[in-house]
Amino acid sequence: MSDEQPALPNRQTPFSEAFRSFIPSDWAPYETEPPATLPTSGPAAERRARLAEHFPGERLVVPAGGLKVRSNDCDYQFRPHSAFAWLTGLGTDREPDAVLVIEPTDRTEQTPSGHQATLYFKPRAPRTDPEFYGDARYGEMWVGQRESLDEMRAMTGIDCAPLSELDTALGKNADSTQIRVLRAADRQVAGIVDRVRNEANQCEQAAANDEELEVRLSTMRLVKDDFEAEQMREACRATAVGFEAVVADLPEAVRRGRGERWVEGIFGLHARHHGNGVGYDSIAAGGDHANTLHWIRNDGDLRDGDLLLLDAGVELDTLYTADVTRTLPVNGRFSEAQRTVYQAVLEAQEAGIAAAQPGNRFSDVHAAAIAVVARHLHEWGLLPVTPDESLGPDGGQHRRWMVHGTSHHLGIDVHDCAQARREDYRDAVLEPGMVITVEPGIYLKATDLLVPEEMRGIGVRIEDDILITADGNENLSAMLPREADEVEAWMAGIMGRPQEG
């Protein structure tokens, strides 16, 4: 449910009776042709059935979440909870305050899983209702035409009911039906479920039951279905378009000053045009800013001779997102020191990608990549111990220059499946259908006196999105070059400069 939006009486003009009687008149009728079914509706139905099989005879409550106040009477742009989007197929900004309830029922030909799903949401109000013209959050005059119950049913393939009936539905047979709720999605819905369970003496093990639902919803998303895999491919293709646009405008980013913001804006423009927007705050880090791992301030200049570390991804309307990093010479050519660091990171990434095989463990990818990083750090004289000692349980000195892990799961969330347990994530065996990043880096801060002077201020990360297949892997973002010579040639072609031999 939404955060309470404060009333601002100093900005509200009362509606006269004359206006109230005039506003509903002489509008064209609503479209009678039902909207097209979402392409996600089929896969989402299969996911709901699989989830229900894990919790037979139980009522499962998965909210979308509510609108959140940004300031005063302005809300943040809405994004549904990822589990809700995964189970309903609704993406973009749909559907604030909605709640999916998966209800136990008899097993029939229509309900073979023994469950029936209902989507409770706020349908559009008739034009005679004050909401139509007076509600800045939901009114058609303010935020556009909302779906009716029938239209939402046609889009999602899910039975729909008005949100006003949710309380009654949650309380039905509560004394004999165990209820689980995805608490993190909406605290107000969780509060309603808590009240119902308290009245039905169902509080024992409630917290553990809710946690189990949350974990299951993460774990089930670890392996992507065919629809999801294709969405990930499309997200990477759209992301490549954004990277190419950034390269084309690098001279302008340098000329205008505050070039990191210019890069962020150029990529964001293409992300918004090709999809729903960016999948996470873009990192556009020039020079030494690349050595701050989550540099999202993006307020620095870009200078000729520096590197630009761009970590960005397009999120599609279905909310599947890419997550790609390229480290690019701002002027199109690597210096000798930059190339040395870049080649080391590329070698580490190649080792990580080679280890991203079905049957290997998720942790094997990091182990393969970081072994290469440690070896190069030792060759450059940075490590105070041998690579083996640094990589051992009592070492870790290499982490001064690469503190983060090499991989994470990717999908609807940029850090997908984050609630899955360690044994199903970090310690798990890679399976076909999993999508992970491989993103080693080396970060040599300008203030690090252990680093050779010519290398200080150089930060490099290379990241690609890897789909595990039955016989190996597929690099979904391979359309963006990685080899240093290929990067220079690619940039020269886009920027219209002759490449130096």
N, C-alpha and C positions, 0 to 999 in steps of 0.2 A: 504494500500500500504506500501511497505517496507520503513524503514528509509534508507536514502542514505548511501551507503557503500563507504567509501573513497578509492580512488585509491592509490595503493602503487607502484609507478613506479620503485622504487629501487628493487622490487622483480619480476617484469614482464619481461619476455624474449619475444621479438617480434616473431610472427609466420611467417616463410618464406613462399613464394609462393609454394615451393616444398612441404612443410608440408601441406598447405591448400588443395592441390590437392591430397595428399596421404591419409590424415586422413579419408575421407569418404568411402574409398574403402574396399571391402572384409569383410563386417560384415554379420553375420547371420540375416535373416529377423526378424522383430518383430513378436511376437506371434499373430496369427490371431484369436485364440479362445478368446472370450470375458471373462473378469474376472467375478468371482462369484458376485452376488448381495449381498451387505452388509446386515446383519441381521437387521440392524437399519433402512433400507430404508422404510419398511412398516409403522412402527410407526412414522417416520419422515414425511411421506406424510400426515398422519392424523393430525399431529401437524400443518403443513403448512396450511391445509384446515381450521382448527379451528382458526388460527391466521387471515387468510384472511377474515373470517366471521365477525371479529371485525372491519375491515376497508374496507367495500365494496367500490369498485370503485377507490381504491387508490393503488399507487405503493409503495411497501415496500422494502427497501434496507437494507440488513443485511450482512455486511462484515465479513470475517474471521479474518481480521487483517493482519499485515505484519510482516516480519522479523525485529528484532531489534538488532542493533550493541551492542555487549558485549564489545569489544575493537578492535580498528583498523579495520581489515577486517574479524573479527570473530563475528558471530551472536550467540545470545542465541538460544537454542533449541526452535523450534516453537510449540506453542499451540494455536489452534483456539479459538476465542471467544466462550463462552459457548452457547450463543443463536444460533450462526451459527452451531455449532456441533449438537445442539438439533433439528434444523430444517432440516439439511442435512443428518445426520447420520454419518458424517465424524469425525473420532477421531484421535488418536495418533498425528502425526505432520502434518496432512492435513488440509487445503491446503493454504499455505501462499499467500496472496494478492487476494484470491478468493472472489467473491461477489455473494450472492444469491439475486436475484431480483424476487419478487412476483408481477406479472403484472396483472392488471385488464383485464378481457376479457368477452366475452359472456358466459352465462351459457349454457353448453351443457352436454351431457352424459359423455364426457371426462373431462370436467371442471365444475363439479356441484357447486363448491364454487364461480365461477365467476372470478377465478384467474388462472394464469399459471406461474409456476416457471421456471426460467432459472438460471443456475449456470455459471457465468463468471469466468474463471480461465486461467492460463498460461499453455497450453498443451506443451508436449515435442516438441522440435524443430527437424527438420530433421538433419541427420548427416552431411549434407552439410553446415549447418548453423554454423557460428562461436560460437553461444551459446553452441553447443554440446561439444566443447572442451575448450572454452575460458571463460565461465561464471561460476565463482566459486560459485554463489548462486543457479543457475538453471541448469547449464550444466550437461548433463548425465555423462560425465567423472568425474565430481566432486561430485555430490550428488545422482547419481543413476538415473534409468529410471523413467521418469514421465509418467503419463497416457496421452493417446490421448483423444480427445473429445468423441469418441465413447466408449472408455474404461471407462471413468468417468461416462458417461451416463448409461452404463451397471451396474456399481457399485452402483450408487445412485438412479437410476430410475428418474433422473431429466434431462430435456433438457439442453444441454451444449453449450456454445459459447466461443470463445477466449476472453480473457480479453481486447484485443485491441478494441473490439466493445462496451465496457461498456459505454463510453461517449455518443455515439450515442443513445444507448438504454435508458439511463437516460434522455436524452433530448427529446425523442419522445413524442409528444402531451403534452408537459409540461405545455402549456397554459391552458389545460383543465383537467389535471390529477394531483391531489394532491400527493405529494411525502413525504414520511417519511423515515428517515435514522437512523440507530442505530449509533449515533455519537461516542460513546465511543469506538467502535470497531476499527475504522480506521479514523484518522483525515483527511487524504488525500482524501478518498472517500467522507467524509462529506463535504470537500471543493468543490468537483465536484458538489455534490448535491446543495450546497449553490449557486454556480454560475448558475446552471440551474434554480433554483427557482428565483434567482434575475432577470435573463433575462426574466422569465415568470411572473414577478410581483407576486411571490408566497411567499414572505418573511413574510407577516403578519401571526402570530401564528405559524411560522415554529418551533421555539424553543419549544413551548408548545406541538406541534404535535410530535416532536421527543422524547420528554420526555415521552409522553403518550405511544409511541411504546416501549420504554425501560422498562417502568413500566409493561406494558402488558406482555412482554416477560419474566419478572421475575414472575409475578403473575401466569401465565399459568403453570409454572414449579412447583408450590407448591404441586400439587397432581400428583403423579407418576402413569404412566400407568403400565400394567402388565410386559411389557418388562423392564421398568426401575426398578421395584421392584426386578425382578430376577437379574438384574445387580448389585443391591445393595447387595443382598444375596451373589453373587459371590465375590464381592469386600471384604466383611467381611470374607468369607472363606479364600481368599488369604491372608488377613491381619493376620488371626490366624496362618497361616503357618509362616509368618514372625516373629510373637511374639514367637512362639515355637523355632525358630532358634536362636533368641536372647537369650532366657533362656539357651539353650544348650551351648552357647558360653560365658556365663557370667564369668566362671572361667578364660577364656582366656582374657576377657576384663579387669578383675582385674589384672591379671599377667602382661599384656603388658603396663599398664599405659595409661592415656588419654582414659579411657574406654568408655566415652560417645561417642567419635568418632567411636570406634570399634562397639558399639551398633548401631549407626546411619548407619554405613557401612553394617553391617550384614542385617539389615532390608531393606536397600536400594537395596542390591543385590537381595533379594527375591521379592521385589516390582517390580524391573526392569524385573525379570525373569517371574513372574506370571502376569504382567500387563504392563502398559505403564511406570510406575515408582511410586514415592510417590505422593500422592494427595496434599501434602503441606510439608513444611519443617518439618521434624520429630523433636520432642522434646524428647531428651534423657537426662534427668536431674537427676543427682545423688546427694544425700544428700540435702544440703540447696539450691542447684540450682532448686529443685522442687518448691520452693517458688517464683521463677520468672516465671510468667504465660506463657510467650512466650520465654522460654529459648531455642534458636536454635543455640547458639554458640557451644554447645556440645563439649567443649574442656577440660572437667574436668576428674579427675580420678574417678573410682568406687572403693569403699572400703568395705571390709567385715564389716557387721553391719549396713551399710547405706541402704536406700531405693533407688530404681530407678523408677522414674516416666517416663514412655514411652508413648507418645502421637503420634500415627502414623497411617497411612492408605495407603492401596494400591489403586492406580488409575488404572482402567482397560483400555484397548485400546479404549473403547467407552467413556472414560473420567469420568465415574462414580466412585466415591471414597468412601471408608470407612473412618471413623474417630473414633478411639478407643483409650482409655487410660486404662492402668493397672499400678498400683503402686506395685512394686515387691521388696521383700527383696533380696538384692544382694547375700546373703549367703543362701537363701532359707527359712529362718525362721524369723518371726516378733519378735521384742523385745516387752516387755510388753507395753511400751509407744507407740510404733508404732502401735501395735494391737489396742490400745484404740482409737487412732485417726482414724485408718482404719475402725473400726467397726462403728464409728459415720458417716463417709462419706458413707459407704455402706448402713446404715439405711436411710440416706437422699436420696440416689439414689433409693432405693426401693420405698420410698414415691413418688419420682418424676415419676418413671415408672408406678406406680399404678394410678397416675393422668393423664397419657398420654392415654386418652380414647376419642373415638369419642363423640362429643357433649361438652366436656370440652374445655376451652380456652387454647391457647398456654401458656399464662401466669400462668395458674393454676399449671403447672408442676414445674415452679420455686418456686411458693408460697409454694407448698407442701414440696419441698426439703429444702428450706432455713429455714422453720420453725423448721425442725429437727436440722439443723446446729446451729441455734440460741440457741436452748434448750441445746445442748451439750456445747456450748461455755459458757453459763450461769452456767451450772453444774461444769465446770472446773474453775469457778471464773474469767473468762476473761471479761465478759460483765459488764459495769458499771451501766447498767439498766436491767430491766426485759426483757425477750425475746419479750413480746408483745410490750413494748415500743421501743425496737430496730427495730422491724419489722414495726412499725407505720411510717406514713409519715414524722414525725419530728425526727425520730431516724436514723437507718442505721449503728449503731456502729458495728454490726456483719460483715459489709462489709470490715472491717479491715482485716478479716481473710478469706473472700470469696468475692472478689470484682466483679467477673464476673457473667453473667447469667448462668442458668442451661442448656439452650437448644438453638439450632439453627437448621434451616432446612439444609438438606444434600442431595446431588445428584451429578450433574455434577460438581458443585463447592462445596468445603468443607463448605463454608458459602453460601449456595445456596439461590437463589431468593432474593438477598440482596437489589435489587431496588424496591421490592414490598412495597406498602405503609403500614404504621403502622396498619391500620384497617384490612388489609389483612394478616398481619403477627403477630405481638405481641398481638394485641387485637382480633385476629380471633379465630373462633371455629375450633378445630381439626377435620379433615375429613379423612375417609378411603383413603389410598394411600399416605398420607403425611409421610415423613421420617424425624425424628428429632433426635438429640442427647439428652441424659440425662447425665449430667456430673458435678455433684456437687464436691466441693473440700473443704479442709481446709488447710490453708497455714500458718505455724507457723515459721516465720523467726528466724534465729539464733540470730539476733540482737534485737528481740522484747522482751523488759524487762517485759512486762505484762504476758508473757507466762511462765508457770512453767518450770524450768530449764531442767527437764528431757524430755520435749516436744519440746524444741527449736531446729530448724533445720529440723523438720519433715513436709513434704508437701505431701499430698495425694489427688489424683483425680481418680475417677473411671468413665469411660465413655462408654456407649453403644449406638448403632444405633437402633432406635425404629421405626418400621413401624406401623402406625395406621391402624387397620383393622375394619371391620364392627362391630365386637363384642368385641373389646379390642385392643390389640397390639401384635406385634411379635418382640421379641428381636433378631435382625439379627446377633448380635455378641455374642450370648449366648454360643457359643462353647468355649469361653475363660472363665475360672472360675473366680468367684468374691468373694465367701466366703473365709475368711482368711484360714481356715483349708484346703479347697479345693485348694487354691492357693499353699499352702505349699506342699500338696501331688502331685499336678501337676508338680511343679518345681522339687521335689525330683525324680519323675519318669523320667523326661527329663534329669536331671543332673546326674542320676545314683547314687544318694545318698540314704541311708536308712533314712526314716522319723523317727524322734524322737517321742516317745510316750508321 
